[in-house]
Amino acid sequence: MAGDPPARRPRLLVLGAGPAQLGLLEAARRCGLHVIAADRDPQAIGFVHADERAVISTDDESALERLVRAREVDGLISPGADWSVGVAARIAERVGLPHPIDAVTASLATSKTRQREQFARAGVPQPRLVADGEEAPVPCVVKPIDQQGQRGLSVVRDPRELDAAVEAAVEASRGGGYVIEELVDGPEVTVNGVSVDGDFVPLAITDRLTADPPAYGVALAHAWPSVGDVHGAVRAARAAVAALGVSQGPSYTQIRLAAGGPRVMEVAARLGGGHDAELLEAATGVPLNDLALDFALGRPIDPTLLGGEQRAGGACVVFLVAPVGELIAVEGVAEAEAIEGVGWVRVYRRPGWRFGPLLRGADRAGAILAVGTSRDDALGRARRAAEAVRFEVDADPA
């Protein structure tokens, strides 16, 4: 009726507005939601996609709950970040909002030690943990119990490196906890999937490709389709997700394809933080970001969206790194995006950002999504695009 006020758009609170949340934030705006984004960084790159900005740390549970109540949000979501999955689940339970997993499941999914215990009970293949008081075998892996993106993770190949590795893990951990586990050799794959009423649906298996050591240009890539044991990876992922009690919502499972069979490294009960959803949609047509929004708002899931339709012979996301120093300017983005098959180039950092030595995740400068007639074709296009992007830095700022 003429003169009636416009209908109230569903309000969604997104925990985080950094690079890992960009795809979900873009999808939420596309879907016509009223987006409230919370991030402690007032210059967070994803704020541009939000209707409202809340400069609040995603660790500040009480402040976020007050925001949820004050703004009468209809759902909240933590894409691309582990710790705030538990924050979102607990707030949703207290306020009475929909959420794909409950607080108990979230506590399992966000703790590496609890995950390992659940996997052991369920017989899920995993790396062997070093028990308290046991001498650590070398080589081994040391990592914090409550971090993601390999923050604080060290591969120890000499016993003299162990103390420093433990110190780094403790420093990175929110609670000061760490684990030591055997080093499992073999290629690493990621299984992206969703669970609907307890039924796990695998959507895409990608290979994690790393440059060792990382070099200026590209340090990491996610490539589809995987060339590894995809059937074994899916079986392991299904068992791992079930062991944690994840019966609804998106998940991604990192797996090592060891000589003796797949080993589950960890499960995240959320969207991946490396543009996994956008890669999946470009490759298979499955709108994983849109599905995650439906889960967050308690909407029914359309099963026809889970099938998808292959759109490319291969696809990849490659991550950009820059030289050490203070960022002055970025050039060549338009040139890179003009390369055939390149879907987008995202630059994460603004002038003034200081890049340190190449670490895991924190100093990524940007990312490129590309498709091709094959996996190698997509990777080749992405690498050509990466060569076109130039980061001008001051290596010795005053």
N, C-alpha and C positions, 0 to 999 in steps of 0.2 A: 504494500500500500504506500502511495506517495507520502513522503514526509516521515515514514517510520525510520527509526535509527538503524544503522547497519547491524547485521547479526554479529555477535561477539565471536571473534576468531579463537580457536583453541589456543591456549597459552602453554608453551613448552619451555622449560628451563633446561638449558644445555650447560653441563658442567665442563668448563674449559672453552677457550676461544683461540687456541693455538693452531699450529699446522695440522695436528692430528684430528682436529674437529672441523676442519674446513669443509669437507665433503658433506657431512651431516648438516652443518649450518646452511649450506647452499641448498640442500634438498628440502630442509624445513621451510625456507623462504619460498621455494618453488611450489611447495604444497599449500601455501597460503596460511601457514601457522603464524601466530604472534610469538616471535622468538625472543626469549630473554637469555642472554649469555652471561655467565659468571667466570671471571678470570682475575687473578691477582695483578696481572700486568695491564696497566691502563692503556698500553699501546698494542695489545694483543691483535694479531692480524685478522682474526675471525670476527672481531667486533663490527666490522663493516657490514656483515650479513645479519646483524641483530636489530630488532626493533628497540630493545632496551639493553643497556650495558650495566652490569653490576661488577664493580671492582672489588671482588671478594675471592679469597683463596678457596680453591676447591677442597682444601683440607679443613676449612672452617665450617664444621657441620652445623653448629648452632646458628651461625649467621645465615647459612643457606636455608635452614628450616624456617627462620623468621621471614626470609624473602619468599619462600614458597607459600607461606600462609598469607603474607601481606598482599602478594600479587595474585592470589587465588589461581595458581597454575593448575593445569589439567594433567600434566605429566612432566617427568624429569628424566634425563638420560645422561650417561657418562660414556661418550664414544671416545675410543682411542686412549683411554687412561685407566689403569687398574685400580689404584687406591680409591678413587672417587666412585667406583662401582659400588663399594660397600656403603659409602656415604649416601648415594642415591637410594639404595635398597632400604637402608634404615629409615631415612626420612619418609620414603613412600609408605612404609609400614605404619609409622607413627601418625602420618597425616591422613592416611586412607586413600592413597593414590595408586593407580596401576603401576606395576613394574614387573618385568619378565622373570626376575629371580627374587627370592626372599633374602632376608638378612643372613640367615644361616648359610645358605648356598653362597652368598657373596663373600662370607668370611672364609669359606674354603677356597673360592676362586681367586682371592687376593692374597693368599699366603702360600708361599712355596712349600713350607714345611707341612702345612695341613693338606695341601694337594698330594704331596708325596705319601703321607699316611693313608689317605683315601685310595690312592692308586695301589698301594701295597695290599690293602684289604681286598680290593676288587681284582687283583691280579693283573693290573695294567702294566705292560712293559715300560720300564723307565730306567734312567741311570741309577746306579747304586749310590746311596748316601753314605758318607763316612760318619760313623757313630761318634758321639762324644768320647774323648779319651783315646780314640783309635788314631794311630799314625796315618796321616794322609798319604795316599799313594801319589806318585808323580809319574806322568802328568795328571793333573786334576783341575777342576773348575771351582772357583770360590765366588759366591755371589750373595747379595743381601736377600733376605727372605721376603721383602715387601716392596721391591722396585721392579721397574719394567724397562724395556728398551735397552737392556744390557748395561744399565747404569750400575757402576760399582762392580761389574763382573771382571774377573781376571782368569786367564788360563795360565796355570802354574806349570812350568816345564823344568824347573830347577828347585830343589828344596829350599834354597836360599831366598827364593821369591815368595815363599808362603806367608811369612809374617806381614810383609807389605800388602799382599793380596787381601789378607784378613782385615787389616787396618782400612783398606780402601772400601771393602764391603760394609764394615761397621759404620764408617763415615757416611756412606750413601744410604744406609738403611734408616727408615723413620724410627724404628724401635731399637736399633742397634744389633739386630739379629742377622746371622749369616748361616749359610750351609756350604759344605764341601762335598762335592760329588765326583764320581769318576768321569774322566773325559771320554766321551763317546765319539768315535770317528765316523764319518760318513756324511753325505749331502743332507742339507736341512730343507725341509718342506713345510709349508703352512697349509692347513686344511681350513678353509672358510666354510662355515655352514650355519644353519639355523635349526632350532628345535621347535617343533609345534606339537603341543600336547604330548610331549615325551618322545616324539618321533624325530630322530636326527636326520636332517637332509643335507648331505654334502653339496656344496655349490661350486667350488673351484679349489684345485690344489696347485699351489705355486712353488717354484724353487727360489730359495734365497741365495743370491749370488754375491759374493764379496770379493773385493780387491784386497790382497794381502801383500804388503801393507797398503792401506788406502792411499790414493794419490790425488793430486789436485784434479778435479773434474768429477769423476763418479766413484763413490766408495761402496755403494750397495745397490742391488737391484732385486726386484721381485719379478719373476718371469713366469708366464703361462703360455702353453700348458707345461706341467711338470714332465720331466723325462725320467722320473724315478718310479718307485713301486707305489703307484697311486692307490691300488686296491688295499695293500697292506697299510698304507697311511690312513685311509678312510676307516678301516677296521679299528685301528688303534685310537683314532680320534673319537669314534663313536663310543668306544669303551671308556675313554677318559672323561668325556662329557657326562656320560651316565654315572660314572663313579662320583662325580661332584654333585649330582642331583640337578643338573641344568636341564630343565624340561621345556623351557620357553626361551625364545630370543636368540640373537646372534652369538656366535662364538668363533674363536679361531684357536687352532691347536698347532703348536710348533713341535715338529717331530724330526728326529735324526734317523735316517735310513742306514742303520748299522749293518755290519756283515751278518749278524745273527738275527736280524729282523728289526722292524721299527721300534724306536724308543721314544716315548712321550716326554718332551722337555717341560712343557707347561701348557695350560689351557687358560684362555682369557674369555670370560663370559660377557663379551661386548664386541663391538666393531674393532677391527684392527686399526692401529694408529699410523699405518704406512700407506694410506690411500687404497687399502685393500678393496673397499666397497666400490670405489670408482673404477679400479682395474677390473673387478669382477663384472661390473655392468658393461664396460667397454668390450669385454671379451665374450660374455655369455648373454647379455641382455637382462640379467636378473637385477632388479633395482633394490639392492641390499640396503642402501640408506633409507629408502622409502619403507621397506619392511621393518627396519629398526624403529622408525617413527611410529608405525602402527603398534608395535609391541609396547613402546613407551606410553602410548595413549590408551592402551587397553582395547584397541580396535581388533576386529576379527581379521585373520590373515587370509588373503585370497590365494588359494593353492595354485591357481594358474600362473601366479607370478614366480613360483619356485622353479618352473621348468625352463624359462628363458628360451633364447634362440641364438645360437652361436653367431657372433657378428664379425669375427676376425679369425684368421688362422693362428695368430699369436698376439700377445699383448704384454706390456711390462710397465713398471714404474721404476725409474732410476732416481737416486738421490744425489743432489749436487753438494759438493764441498768447495770451500774457498780457501785461499792462502791465509796464513795466520796474519792478523792485523786488524785495523779498524776499517770497516767498510765505508768507502767513499761513494761508489756508484756501481750500478749493474747495467751492462750493455748487452745487446744481442738477443733480447727476449723475443722481439717481434720476428727477427730472422729465424730463431729456433722454432717458433710456432708456425712458420710458413713451410717447414719441412713436411713432406707428405707423411701422413699417418700420425703426426704429433697432435694429440688432443688438447693438451695445455702444458704450459710451463708456469710453475708457481715459485715465486721468490719469497722466502720466508722473512728475510731480514731487511731492515731499513738502514740507511746511512747512519753511522755512529755505532752500530753493533760491532763488538770486537770478537773476532773469531780466534779461538785458541787452537792448540794442537788438536788434530783429528781425534775426537772421542766418539763414543757410541751414542748417536742420536742428537746430543745437545747442540752440536755445531753444524748440523745439516743446514745448508744455505738455501735449499729449495728442492723441487722435484719435477720430473717430466713424465707424463703419461703418453705412451705411444702404442699403436697397433700396427700390424703388418700381415702379410700373407702367410708368415710363419713366425715362430718364436724368435728365430735368429734375425729375421727381417725387422721385427719390431725392436729388438735390442739394437740393431744397427742404426735404425732411424733415431732412437732415443740418444744413442751415443753421439751421433752427428749433431743433434740438437744441443747436447751438453757441451760440445766443443764450441758451439756458437755463442754460448752464454759466457760473458766475461765479468769477473768480479774485480773491481779496482779497489785495492786496499792500501792503507798506509801501514807498512810493516813496523814502523817505529814511531807511533803517535806521541806527541809531546805530553 
